[in-house]
């Protein structure tokens, strides 16, 4: 798949809902039920972060058992992580940052990729490799919306999926920005509800998040 096709596919995926649930999961057995609750609430696109030992098995289980879900792999830090995401059959990969090696691997790889950025230098590296939809992380801590406003001048074609410090309290401000395609956040599926198997609460939060735009 060419980088242009990657970009078009990532646009489609992130446009499906205004919020991408960012999931850190400790029990792969609960992953399909979690995914069903999110999908039922209107959030089909789900990011499973590579932060736990259960992450790969959780993503594999969702892909196999919940075909309505569109699974992305997050916390992709290396070409090996990107390769793991592709071999799992993930729809996309996303990273909190970027490196020359990771950008090169993803630019010629089989699934779409959203690199992470904070600075103009980060964006130069990404745009040079053909990536124009990026993750802004950690969004609030890195300066928030004023940073996106400032970067939009020299990088008018770039669009963002910010993650980090975004919550129910401030998400509307982020989504109102014309350069933001979607936001990532953990609040639709907090760890306490995942651990408790409180799927109805997660479905309710997902429904509220899906209706934000």
Buried (B, 14 or more C-beta within 10 A) or exposed (E): EEBEEBBEBBBEBBEBBBBBBBBBBBBBEBBBBBBBBBBBBBBBBBBBBBBBEBBBBBBBBBBEEBEEBBBBBBBBBBBEBBBBBBEBEBBBBBBBBBBEEBBEBBBEBEBBBBBBBBEBEBBEBBBEBBBBBBBBBBBBEBBBBEBBEEBBEEBEEBBBBBBBBBEBEBBEEBBEBEBBBBBBBBBBBBEEBBEEBBBEBBBBBBBBBBEBB
